[in-house]
Amino acid sequence: MTALSTETSAPDTEAQILALYRAHLSKGRATVAELFGSHMEVESSGAWLTTSDGERFLNAGGYGVFLMGARHPLVIEAVNRQLHTHPTATRILLEPTVARAAEALLSVAPIGLERVHFALSGAEAVEAGLKLARAAGRRRTVAMLGGYHGKTLGALSATAKEVYQKPFRPLLPDFSHLPFGDADALRAELAAHPGEVCVILEPVQGEGGVIIPPKGYLRQVEALVREYDGFLILDEVQSGFGRLGEWWGADIEGILPDVLLAGKALGGGVAPVSAVVATREAFRPFDLDPYIHTGTFAGQPLLMAAVQGAIRAIEEERLVTRAMELGARLLPAISEIAHRNLGELLVEVRGKGLLIGVELAEAGLAGELLIELFNHGVVANHSMGGSSVVRFTPPAVLDEADIRHLLDGFDRATRDLIRNSTTMPEGR
């Protein structure tokens, strides 16, 4: 056996990594990276990430993963302890970290949810939720226009986005899509198929462009599902776990779905974890046969340690309340800057908690704004289902200097967008 060299290899360059992306990963992803200057992120801590050339950026992106920032000490402590004792389990014997993680998650879940199935990605959680609905006899699925549930086959069938669906059709049968916020349209669909329908929706459509439904809509949805003997899946992969300034979007209107889906921040910004959290009745098929739906890495100790660390961090540092307070401060400030600087190029600023969207008149403007934000030290995201929306999902650990940096960066970026933009809406 050849001995491993103890010499320290030279650090990777941006050009080398870009070439590897093109050769082995995705040419399209490499092109996107070039738009942002081909920077390499190599370190992160709290609300900040650092590139290989030493530049620092406030991370208000990450698609909602970093509610408690990067490498939160309580999460790292829990994961390190598990890493050095028992990171991966056989899944045959009793294993305490998964049991304690389930207990911790249910302690902060809506009352009435009693069972947990852990997975890795949000899409996996969606697939498991859809399977529970099918096992309960609800073979028709209603999802919402603008909703986003992932890109695996079942999840993609629920995600009504032509560009994502078209290459993979035919998708699963018996899926329909209704306008988000239209309770009358949902009533008609449920009434036409009583006892047959699973409804899946988000409390706030994050990837759809931070679309907030009318007040009382979620209660109407729950009431209609119960009236027509349906099955309700609330996809809180992005909106849940404190992001909206409540533990869950379900808590805002006090509803109880059959299944609630969690993910993104559930792993504390350290580990990939998602979960299906269900009522006892909805979970019954998984109770009856422990092998009917499994995954090799579902519930592995290392990931479950991250879940416990994340919940501890949120509770001890009151990050749900902090998300509400920060959102109440950032939303009007971002709105004021956007209206002042963007004028007719702005459609609307909207948000809930630390999920904030800035809708521009064209998708091209949103792309340009993302680049201008990056040029001023702020990372944000576009919305995959609402391409004209720039989305901010900052962590709940921002301090005063972080807030000033975010708002100042947005102010400068919007002014530069007007100055430098080559994409102007028609007729303006």
C-alpha positions in Angstrom: 0.0 0.0 0.0 1.3 3.4 -0.9 1.8 5.7 2.0 -0.1 9.0 1.9 2.0 12.1 1.4 2.3 14.4 4.4 3.1 17.3 2.2 0.5 20.1 2.2 -1.0 20.5 -1.3 -1.4 23.9 -2.9 -4.8 25.5 -2.3 -7.3 25.2 -5.1 -7.7 28.2 -7.4 -11.0 29.5 -8.7 -10.0 28.5 -12.2 -9.3 24.9 -11.2 -12.6 24.5 -9.4 -14.5 26.2 -12.2 -12.9 23.7 -14.6 -13.9 20.8 -12.4 -17.5 22.1 -12.3 -17.6 22.2 -16.1 -15.9 18.7 -16.4 -17.8 16.8 -13.8 -20.7 18.7 -12.3 -22.8 21.2 -14.3 -21.8 23.5 -17.1 -24.8 25.6 -16.3 -23.9 25.9 -12.6 -20.4 27.0 -13.7 -21.8 29.7 -15.8 -23.9 31.0 -12.9 -20.7 31.1 -10.7 -19.0 33.1 -13.4 -21.7 35.8 -13.2 -20.7 36.2 -9.5 -17.0 36.5 -10.3 -16.2 32.8 -9.8 -15.6 33.3 -6.1 -15.1 30.2 -3.9 -16.7 30.0 -0.5 -14.3 28.3 1.9 -15.4 29.3 5.4 -18.5 30.3 7.3 -19.4 31.5 10.8 -22.6 33.0 12.1 -24.1 35.3 9.5 -20.9 35.5 7.4 -19.2 33.5 4.8 -15.6 34.0 3.5 -14.2 33.3 0.1 -10.8 32.0 -0.9 -9.5 35.5 -1.5 -10.5 36.6 2.0 -13.6 38.6 1.1 -16.5 38.4 3.6 -20.2 38.3 2.7 -23.3 38.6 4.8 -25.3 35.4 4.1 -29.0 36.4 3.7 -29.4 33.4 1.3 -28.9 29.7 1.7 -32.6 29.0 0.8 -33.6 29.2 4.5 -31.1 26.8 5.9 -29.2 29.2 8.1 -31.8 30.3 10.7 -29.2 30.1 13.4 -26.3 31.1 11.2 -23.4 28.8 10.2 -21.5 26.6 12.7 -23.6 27.5 15.7 -21.6 26.5 18.7 -24.4 24.4 20.3 -24.9 22.5 17.0 -21.2 22.0 16.4 -20.8 20.8 20.0 -23.5 18.2 19.6 -22.3 17.0 16.2 -18.7 16.8 17.3 -19.6 14.7 20.4 -21.6 12.3 18.2 -18.9 12.2 15.5 -16.3 11.0 18.0 -18.6 8.4 19.6 -21.1 6.8 17.2 -21.8 8.7 13.9 -23.6 5.9 12.0 -25.9 3.3 13.3 -26.8 -0.2 12.1 -30.5 0.6 12.2 -31.2 -2.8 13.8 -30.6 -2.1 17.5 -32.1 0.7 19.6 -30.2 4.0 19.1 -30.9 6.8 21.5 -30.1 9.9 19.4 -32.9 9.4 16.9 -35.4 8.8 19.8 -34.3 11.9 21.6 -34.4 13.9 18.3 -37.9 12.8 17.7 -38.9 13.7 21.3 -37.3 17.2 20.9 -39.0 17.9 17.5 -42.4 16.8 18.8 -42.0 19.1 21.8 -42.0 22.1 19.5 -44.4 20.8 16.9 -48.2 21.6 16.8 -50.1 19.7 19.4 -51.6 16.6 17.9 -48.6 15.5 15.9 -47.1 12.5 17.5 -45.0 10.5 15.0 -41.8 11.4 13.2 -40.0 9.9 10.1 -36.6 11.5 9.5 -35.1 11.8 6.0 -32.3 13.9 4.4 -33.9 16.4 1.9 -37.1 18.3 1.8 -38.1 16.4 -1.4 -37.7 13.1 0.4 -40.0 14.3 3.1 -42.6 15.3 0.5 -42.4 11.8 -1.1 -43.0 10.2 2.3 -45.9 12.5 3.0 -47.5 11.7 -0.4 -47.0 8.0 0.2 -48.9 8.3 3.6 -51.7 10.0 1.8 -51.8 7.2 -0.9 -51.8 4.6 1.9 -54.8 6.3 3.4 -56.7 6.0 0.2 -56.3 9.6 -1.1 -55.1 8.8 -4.6 -55.8 12.3 -6.0 -53.5 15.2 -5.1 -54.2 18.9 -5.2 -51.3 21.3 -5.0 -51.1 25.0 -5.6 -50.0 27.1 -8.5 -46.7 28.7 -7.5 -46.0 26.1 -4.9 -42.6 24.4 -4.7 -42.2 20.9 -3.2 -39.0 19.6 -4.8 -37.8 17.9 -7.9 -38.0 14.1 -7.3 -40.8 12.5 -9.3 -43.7 12.7 -6.8 -42.6 16.1 -5.5 -42.1 17.4 -9.0 -45.7 16.3 -9.8 -46.8 18.7 -7.1 -44.5 21.5 -8.2 -46.4 23.3 -11.0 -43.4 24.8 -12.8 -43.3 24.1 -16.6 -39.6 24.4 -17.0 -38.9 21.8 -14.3 -41.7 19.3 -15.3 -41.5 19.3 -19.1 -38.4 17.2 -19.5 -39.7 14.4 -17.2 -43.3 13.9 -18.3 -45.3 11.9 -17.9 -45.3 12.5 -14.2 -47.5 10.9 -11.6 -51.2 10.9 -12.6 -54.1 12.5 -10.8 -52.4 15.7 -9.7 -54.1 19.0 -10.2 -53.1 22.6 -9.4 -55.3 25.4 -8.0 -54.7 29.1 -7.3 -53.0 29.7 -4.0 -55.4 31.5 -1.7 -58.6 30.5 -3.6 -60.7 28.6 -1.1 -63.7 28.4 -3.4 -61.6 26.6 -6.1 -60.5 24.2 -3.5 -64.0 23.5 -2.3 -65.1 22.7 -5.8 -62.2 20.2 -6.3 -62.8 18.5 -2.9 -66.6 18.3 -3.4 -66.1 16.6 -6.8 -63.9 13.9 -5.2 -64.9 13.4 -1.5 -62.7 11.0 0.4 -60.2 10.9 -2.4 -58.1 14.0 -2.2 -54.7 14.9 -0.6 -54.1 18.6 -0.4 -50.4 19.8 -0.2 -49.5 23.4 0.2 -47.1 25.8 2.0 -48.2 28.4 4.6 -46.1 30.9 2.6 -44.8 30.1 -0.9 -41.1 30.7 -0.5 -39.8 29.6 -3.9 -43.0 31.0 -5.4 -41.8 34.5 -4.6 -42.7 34.9 -0.9 -46.5 34.7 -1.6 -48.5 35.2 1.5 -52.1 33.9 1.4 -55.2 35.9 2.6 -55.7 35.9 6.3 -57.8 32.9 7.4 -57.0 30.9 4.2 -55.2 28.1 6.0 -58.1 27.7 8.4 -60.4 27.5 5.5 -58.2 24.9 3.8 -58.2 22.8 7.0 -62.0 23.1 7.4 -62.6 22.1 3.8 -60.3 19.1 3.9 -62.1 17.8 7.0 -65.5 18.5 5.5 -64.8 16.4 2.4 -62.7 13.7 4.2 -59.4 14.7 2.6 -55.8 14.5 3.8 -53.8 17.6 4.5 -50.0 18.0 4.1 -48.5 21.3 5.2 -45.1 21.7 3.5 -43.0 23.7 6.0 -39.6 22.7 4.8 -38.7 26.4 4.3 -41.3 28.3 6.3 -41.1 26.2 9.5 -38.7 25.9 12.4 -38.9 29.6 13.3 -38.4 31.2 9.9 -41.7 33.1 10.0 -41.4 34.3 13.5 -43.4 31.4 14.8 -42.3 27.8 15.3 -44.5 26.8 12.3 -46.7 28.5 9.8 -49.4 26.2 11.1 -49.2 28.0 14.4 -50.1 31.4 12.8 -53.7 30.2 12.3 -53.7 27.4 14.7 -54.3 24.5 12.3 -53.4 20.8 12.6 -52.4 19.1 9.3 -52.3 15.3 9.0 -48.7 15.7 8.0 -46.3 18.5 8.5 -43.0 18.5 6.6 -39.8 20.1 8.1 -36.3 20.6 6.7 -33.8 23.3 5.8 -32.9 24.7 9.2 -33.8 21.4 11.0 -30.1 20.3 10.7 -28.9 23.5 12.3 -27.1 24.7 9.2 -24.7 21.8 9.7 -26.3 18.5 8.6 -28.9 17.7 5.9 -32.1 16.6 7.7 -35.8 16.6 6.9 -38.7 15.2 8.7 -42.3 14.0 8.3 -44.2 14.9 11.4 -47.6 13.3 11.5 -50.7 12.5 13.5 -50.9 9.0 14.9 -53.7 8.0 12.4 -51.9 9.4 9.4 -48.7 7.6 10.4 -50.4 4.3 10.9 -49.0 2.6 7.6 -45.5 3.3 8.8 -46.3 2.0 12.3 -47.7 -1.3 10.9 -44.6 -2.1 8.8 -41.2 -0.6 9.8 -39.8 -1.6 6.4 -42.5 -0.1 4.2 -40.6 3.2 3.8 -37.0 3.4 4.8 -33.7 5.1 4.0 -30.2 4.0 4.9 -29.2 7.3 6.3 -32.6 8.4 7.7 -32.2 9.1 11.4 -28.5 8.5 11.5 -26.9 9.5 14.9 -24.7 12.3 13.5 -27.7 14.0 11.9 -29.9 13.5 14.9 -27.3 15.2 17.1 -27.6 18.2 14.8 -31.4 18.3 15.2 -31.1 18.2 19.0 -28.4 20.9 18.9 -30.5 23.1 16.6 -33.6 22.9 18.8 -31.5 23.6 21.9 -30.0 26.7 20.2 -33.4 28.0 19.1 -34.9 27.6 22.5 -32.0 28.9 24.6 -31.4 31.9 22.4 -35.1 32.6 21.7 -34.5 32.6 18.0 -38.1 32.3 17.0 -38.9 35.5 18.9 -35.8 37.0 17.4 -36.9 36.1 13.9 -40.2 37.9 14.5 -38.5 41.0 15.9 -35.9 41.1 13.2 -38.5 40.6 10.5 -40.6 43.4 11.9 -37.6 45.7 11.6 -36.1 44.6 8.3 -39.3 44.3 6.2 -40.3 48.0 6.5 -36.6 49.1 6.1 -36.1 47.1 3.0 -39.5 48.3 1.6 -38.6 51.9 2.2 -35.2 51.6 0.5 -36.8 49.6 -2.5 -39.5 52.2 -3.0 -37.1 55.1 -2.7 -34.5 53.7 -5.1 -36.3 51.5 -7.5 -39.5 53.5 -8.3 -41.4 51.9 -11.2 -39.0 49.0 -11.4 -40.4 47.7 -8.1 -43.6 45.7 -8.0 -43.8 44.9 -4.2 -41.9 44.1 -1.1 -43.6 41.4 1.1 -42.6 39.1 3.9 -43.2 37.3 7.1 -40.6 37.0 9.8 -37.2 36.4 8.1 -38.7 35.4 4.8 -38.7 38.6 2.7 -39.2 39.0 -1.0 -38.5 42.0 -3.3 -40.5 41.6 -6.6 -39.2 43.5 -9.6 -40.8 44.3 -12.9 -38.8 41.6 -14.8 -36.8 38.5 -14.0 -33.7 40.0 -15.6 -33.8 42.8 -13.1 -33.9 40.3 -10.2 -30.8 38.6 -11.6 -29.0 41.9 -11.9 -30.0 42.9 -8.3 -28.5 39.6 -7.0 -25.2 40.5 -8.6 -25.3 44.0 -7.3 -26.0 42.8 -3.8 -23.1 40.4 -4.1 -20.9 43.3 -5.2 -21.8 45.0 -2.0 -21.1 42.0 0.3 -24.6 40.5 0.6 -25.7 37.0 -0.6 -29.4 36.6 -1.4 -31.4 34.1 -3.6 -33.7 34.3 -6.5 -37.0 32.4 -6.2 -37.2 29.3 -8.4 -40.9 29.6 -8.9 -41.0 33.4 -9.0 -38.0 34.4 -11.0 -38.6 38.2 -10.7 -38.3 38.0 -6.9 -35.1 38.4 -4.9 -35.5 36.6 -1.6 -33.8 37.4 1.7 -33.6 34.6 4.3 -31.2 36.1 6.8 -30.3 34.2 10.1 -31.9 35.2 13.4 -28.5 35.9 14.9 -27.9 39.2 13.2 -26.4 41.9 15.4 -26.6 45.7 14.9 -23.5 45.8 12.6 -24.9 42.9 10.5 -28.2 44.7 10.1 -26.5 47.9 9.0 -24.4 46.0 6.5 -27.5 44.3 5.0 -29.5 47.5 4.7 -26.6 49.5 3.5 -25.7 46.8 0.9 -29.3 46.7 -0.3 -29.4 50.5 -0.5 -26.2 50.6 -2.6 -27.2 47.7 -4.7 -30.6 49.1 -5.7 -29.0 52.5 -6.6 -26.4 50.7 -8.7 -29.1 48.6 -10.4 -30.8 51.8 -11.6 -27.4 53.2 -12.7 -26.1 50.1 -14.5 -29.2 48.2 -15.6 -29.5 47.1 -19.2 -32.9 45.4 -18.6 -35.8 47.8 -18.6 -39.5 46.9 -18.5 -41.4 47.4 -21.7 -43.0 50.8 -22.0 -40.9 52.4 -19.3 
